[in-house]
Amino acid sequence: MEAADVMKGELLDLVNLRRVAIVRCCGLGDVAQMTPLLQQIRHDAPQAVVEVFLNANVAPLLEGSEWVDRVHAIPVADFVATRSSPFLSQLWAKVRQQGSFDALFCLDLSWSRTLLSGRVKASRRIGFRTEGWKPWSPLDFTVTVPLDYARNADHTSLWFLRLWLGPTDMNDFGFGPELGHLREARSTRLARHVALVPKAGNDLVPGDLKQWPMQAWPKLAAHLLNQGWTPVVMGRQGDFDMASMPPGTLDMQGRQSVTEAARYISRCAGLIGNDSGLYHLAMALGTPAVGLFGPTAVARTGPFRSPHGLALTAALPCVPCCASQCTVAAEGREEKDRPFCLSSLTPETVCERAIKHFSRS
């Protein structure tokens, strides 16, 4: 383990580990990024019952997974801090209602969001701590993350794994993202169908800054059609105005549940999207995926042990800035083109790189 890891108490007794709880507020992509940790736990402690507490909008993604024994779908509102509940008291009360655990893993970086985990009956509580003073922590084992976590060179999935590898002293067996139980096994493959995902972000975290310009997607679709591929726009109803898309583009927005969308993507020849949930799901499903990265760091949220994942970035000195808004000097560029790191990726280049990637994969 890294020198930054801090642990208190004895190592987890894997032989007698019977019940494990994992608490995480997730977007779609976060679910995929959790799966290396889930596989590692199953590998090292196959007798343990693993229970995951997730926000209800993404919980179905883990239903039926061989790495999880029970999925608790928690209302999204319980993960949102308010003036009356700054420490998520309703969330932790619901976890507490499920009884005692041998190990409780908190996958949130925020001290305030994990403070009330101390109310849950657990022999060991494991989670993150950020550099800096905290008045008190309920955690028995902690992994320290740097203050500039967004710029950190280590992948999110690796940080999750460290929560297990540290207090168990086990080896990393190299698991990658895996949601194979969602693959559509009996349906025919959609040859030369490419899923396009123009939107980014979720109910809790906006993603406007990491979206490729909306005007670029119709041009990309036209290039794909000219090359004999069928573009399929995916996302929520109304995410993208199909009136600007060339004839021959399919519209699947808002027509599928989360799990249905995953199964559909598993049948596609490839996917092109922003650093967003469906991009990460594609990699966990084994579908060749091309991600368009701008402000966010490829090293932290890009492909993780996924050779069928490709990240495209612009060769600009400000990449990745990991900022909430683009503030670099325009230097002759149009203000409407911000963030320049994404608008610098042309539809022609994206199409060419994507087709090569899909063909190789």
C-alpha positions in Angstrom: 0.0 0.0 0.0 1.0 3.6 -0.4 2.6 5.6 2.3 -0.4 7.9 2.4 -2.6 5.1 3.7 -3.4 5.3 7.4 -4.9 2.4 9.4 -6.0 2.0 13.0 -6.5 -1.4 14.7 -6.0 -4.9 13.5 -6.4 -6.3 10.0 -9.8 -7.7 9.0 -10.3 -11.3 9.9 -11.2 -12.7 6.4 -11.9 -16.2 7.7 -14.7 -15.0 10.0 -16.0 -12.2 7.8 -19.7 -12.8 7.4 -21.4 -9.6 6.5 -20.1 -6.6 4.6 -21.9 -3.3 3.8 -20.8 -0.8 1.2 -22.4 2.7 1.1 -22.0 4.9 -2.0 -23.9 7.7 -3.6 -23.4 6.9 -7.3 -23.9 8.0 -10.8 -24.1 5.3 -13.5 -20.3 5.4 -14.1 -19.6 5.1 -10.4 -21.4 1.8 -10.3 -19.0 0.4 -13.0 -16.0 1.9 -11.2 -17.0 0.1 -8.0 -17.1 -3.4 -9.6 -13.3 -4.1 -9.3 -13.7 -3.7 -5.5 -16.8 -5.9 -5.4 -14.9 -8.7 -7.4 -11.9 -8.4 -5.1 -14.1 -8.8 -2.0 -15.8 -11.9 -3.5 -12.5 -13.4 -4.4 -10.9 -12.9 -1.0 -13.9 -13.6 1.2 -16.3 -15.8 -0.8 -18.3 -16.7 2.3 -19.2 -13.1 3.1 -22.6 -11.7 2.4 -22.0 -8.4 0.5 -24.7 -5.7 0.7 -24.6 -2.5 -1.2 -26.5 0.7 -0.3 -27.0 2.9 -3.4 -29.2 5.7 -4.6 -32.4 4.1 -6.1 -31.9 5.5 -9.6 -28.8 3.4 -10.2 -29.4 0.5 -7.8 -30.9 -1.8 -10.5 -27.5 -2.0 -12.2 -26.2 -4.3 -9.5 -29.3 -6.5 -9.2 -28.4 -10.0 -10.2 -24.6 -9.3 -10.0 -22.7 -12.3 -8.8 -20.5 -9.9 -6.7 -23.4 -8.7 -4.6 -25.8 -10.6 -2.4 -28.3 -7.7 -1.7 -28.9 -4.3 -3.1 -30.5 -1.6 -0.9 -32.1 1.1 -3.1 -32.1 4.3 -1.0 -34.0 7.4 -2.2 -31.8 10.0 -3.9 -33.0 12.6 -1.4 -31.4 10.8 1.5 -27.9 11.3 -0.1 -28.5 15.1 -0.3 -27.3 17.2 2.6 -29.8 19.8 3.7 -29.9 22.4 6.5 -32.0 20.1 8.6 -29.9 17.0 7.8 -26.3 18.2 7.0 -24.9 14.8 7.9 -27.4 12.6 6.0 -29.1 11.3 9.2 -31.9 9.6 7.2 -29.4 7.6 5.1 -27.4 6.3 8.1 -30.6 5.5 10.0 -31.7 3.2 7.1 -28.3 1.5 7.1 -28.5 1.1 10.8 -31.9 -0.6 10.5 -30.3 -3.5 8.7 -28.5 -4.7 11.8 -24.8 -5.3 12.5 -22.0 -5.8 10.0 -18.5 -7.2 10.3 -17.2 -4.5 8.0 -18.7 -1.2 6.8 -17.2 0.5 3.8 -17.9 4.2 3.1 -17.0 5.2 -0.4 -17.5 8.9 0.0 -14.6 11.4 0.3 -16.5 13.9 2.4 -16.0 13.8 6.2 -19.5 15.3 6.8 -21.1 12.6 4.7 -19.6 9.7 6.6 -19.7 11.2 10.1 -22.9 9.4 11.1 -21.6 6.0 10.0 -20.6 5.7 13.6 -24.2 5.0 14.4 -24.2 1.8 12.4 -23.3 -1.4 14.3 -20.1 -2.5 12.6 -17.0 -4.3 13.9 -14.9 -2.3 11.5 -15.6 0.9 9.6 -13.4 1.7 6.6 -13.3 4.8 4.5 -11.4 7.8 3.1 -9.9 10.8 4.8 -8.7 13.9 3.1 -5.5 15.6 4.1 -6.3 18.2 6.8 -7.5 18.3 10.4 -10.8 16.7 11.4 -12.2 16.9 14.9 -13.2 13.3 15.0 -13.7 10.3 12.7 -15.9 7.2 13.2 -13.7 5.2 10.9 -11.3 2.5 12.1 -9.3 2.1 8.9 -8.8 5.1 6.6 -7.1 5.7 3.3 -5.8 9.2 2.9 -6.5 11.0 -0.4 -4.7 14.2 -1.4 -6.5 17.6 -1.3 -6.1 17.8 -5.1 -7.8 14.5 -5.6 -9.5 15.6 -8.9 -6.0 15.9 -10.4 -4.6 12.8 -8.9 -3.0 10.3 -11.3 -4.6 7.3 -9.6 -7.9 5.9 -10.9 -11.1 6.1 -8.9 -11.4 2.3 -9.1 -7.9 2.0 -7.6 -8.8 4.2 -4.7 -11.9 2.0 -4.0 -9.7 -1.1 -4.1 -7.3 0.4 -1.6 -10.1 0.5 1.0 -10.1 -3.3 0.9 -6.4 -4.0 0.2 -5.2 -1.9 3.1 -7.2 -3.4 6.0 -6.8 -7.0 4.6 -3.2 -6.9 3.4 -4.3 -8.9 0.3 -2.9 -8.7 -3.2 -4.5 -6.8 -6.0 -5.7 -9.4 -8.5 -6.2 -7.0 -11.3 -9.9 -7.0 -11.7 -11.4 -4.5 -14.1 -14.9 -3.1 -14.5 -17.4 -5.9 -15.0 -21.2 -5.8 -15.3 -21.5 -8.9 -17.4 -24.8 -9.9 -15.9 -26.4 -7.0 -17.8 -25.3 -8.2 -21.2 -28.0 -9.2 -23.6 -26.8 -12.8 -24.4 -29.6 -14.1 -26.6 -30.3 -11.1 -28.8 -28.4 -10.6 -32.1 -25.6 -8.1 -32.2 -26.4 -4.7 -33.7 -23.6 -4.7 -36.3 -22.2 -1.3 -37.1 -24.6 0.4 -34.7 -22.8 3.1 -32.6 -24.4 4.6 -29.5 -23.9 8.3 -29.2 -24.2 9.9 -25.7 -24.2 13.7 -26.0 -25.1 14.5 -22.4 -23.1 14.2 -19.2 -23.8 14.6 -15.5 -26.6 13.2 -13.3 -29.2 14.2 -10.7 -26.6 15.2 -8.2 -23.7 16.5 -10.2 -24.0 18.7 -13.3 -21.9 17.8 -16.3 -22.3 20.7 -18.7 -18.6 21.6 -18.8 -17.5 18.1 -19.8 -19.9 17.9 -22.7 -18.6 18.0 -26.3 -20.4 20.9 -28.1 -23.9 19.9 -29.1 -23.4 21.2 -32.6 -20.7 18.6 -33.1 -22.9 15.6 -32.7 -24.9 15.9 -36.0 -21.6 16.3 -37.9 -20.3 13.2 -36.2 -23.5 11.3 -37.1 -23.2 12.4 -40.7 -19.6 11.1 -40.9 -20.6 7.8 -39.4 -23.5 7.4 -41.8 -21.2 8.1 -44.7 -18.9 5.4 -43.5 -21.7 2.9 -43.3 -22.4 3.0 -39.6 -25.7 3.7 -37.9 -25.6 6.3 -35.1 -28.0 5.8 -32.2 -28.6 8.7 -29.8 -29.0 7.6 -26.2 -29.9 9.3 -22.9 -32.9 10.7 -21.2 -35.9 12.1 -23.1 -35.1 15.5 -24.5 -31.3 15.3 -23.8 -30.7 16.1 -27.5 -32.8 17.8 -30.1 -33.1 15.2 -32.9 -34.2 17.8 -35.4 -30.6 18.6 -36.1 -29.6 15.0 -36.7 -29.2 13.7 -40.3 -31.8 11.2 -41.6 -30.8 7.6 -40.7 -29.9 8.5 -37.1 -31.9 6.4 -34.6 -33.4 8.0 -31.4 -33.4 5.8 -28.3 -33.6 8.7 -25.8 -36.0 8.1 -22.9 -37.2 4.7 -24.2 -35.3 2.4 -21.9 -34.8 1.8 -18.2 -31.2 1.9 -16.9 -30.8 -1.8 -17.2 -32.5 -1.9 -20.7 -30.0 0.8 -21.8 -27.1 -1.3 -20.6 -28.4 -4.4 -22.5 -28.8 -2.3 -25.6 -25.3 -1.0 -25.4 -24.0 -4.5 -24.9 -25.3 -5.3 -28.4 -23.8 -2.3 -30.1 -20.6 -2.3 -32.1 -19.4 0.7 -30.1 -20.2 3.8 -28.1 -19.0 7.4 -28.3 -19.7 9.7 -25.4 -18.4 12.2 -22.9 -16.8 11.3 -19.6 -20.2 10.1 -18.5 -22.2 7.2 -17.0 -23.0 5.3 -20.2 -19.4 5.5 -21.4 -18.3 3.7 -18.2 -21.1 1.2 -18.5 -20.0 0.3 -22.0 -16.5 -0.6 -20.8 -18.0 -2.7 -18.0 -20.1 -4.5 -20.6 -17.3 -5.2 -22.9 -18.5 -2.8 -25.6 -15.7 -0.8 -27.4 -16.1 2.7 -26.1 -14.6 6.1 -27.0 -14.7 8.8 -24.4 -14.3 12.5 -25.2 -12.3 14.1 -22.3 -11.8 17.7 -21.6 -11.6 19.2 -18.1 -11.7 15.8 -16.3 -8.5 13.7 -15.8 -8.3 10.5 -18.0 -5.9 9.0 -15.4 -8.6 9.2 -12.7 -11.9 8.6 -14.6 -10.8 7.2 -17.9 -10.5 3.5 -18.9 -9.4 1.2 -16.0 -8.0 -2.1 -17.1 -10.2 -1.9 -20.1 -8.4 -2.3 -23.4 -11.7 -1.8 -25.3 -11.9 1.7 -23.8 -10.3 4.7 -25.5 -10.1 8.3 -24.3 -9.6 11.2 -26.7 -8.2 14.5 -25.4 -7.0 17.7 -27.0 -3.3 18.5 -26.8 -3.7 21.7 -24.8 -1.5 22.7 -21.9 -4.5 23.3 -19.7 -5.8 19.7 -20.0 -6.9 18.5 -17.5 -7.9 21.6 -15.5 -10.4 19.7 -13.3 -12.2 23.1 -12.9 -15.8 23.9 -12.7 -15.6 26.5 -15.4 -13.3 27.3 -18.3 -11.2 30.4 -17.5 -8.2 30.1 -19.9 -7.4 33.0 -22.2 -9.4 32.8 -25.4 -6.4 33.8 -27.5 -8.5 34.5 -30.6 -11.0 31.7 -30.1 -14.7 32.3 -29.9 -16.1 32.5 -26.3 -19.0 30.2 -27.4 -16.5 27.4 -28.0 -15.6 27.0 -24.3 -14.3 24.7 -23.0 -11.7 24.8 -25.8 -10.3 21.4 -24.8 -13.5 19.8 -26.1 -14.3 22.1 -29.0 -10.8 21.3 -30.3 -11.8 17.7 -31.0 -13.3 17.8 -34.5 -16.1 15.5 -35.6 -13.8 14.3 -38.4 -11.1 13.3 -36.0 -13.5 11.7 -33.5 -15.1 9.6 -36.3 -11.8 8.4 -37.7 -10.4 7.4 -34.3 -13.6 5.8 -33.2 -14.0 3.6 -36.3 -10.4 2.5 -36.1 -10.9 1.6 -32.4 -14.2 -0.3 -33.1 -12.6 -2.2 -35.9 -9.6 -3.2 -33.8 -11.8 -4.2 -30.8 
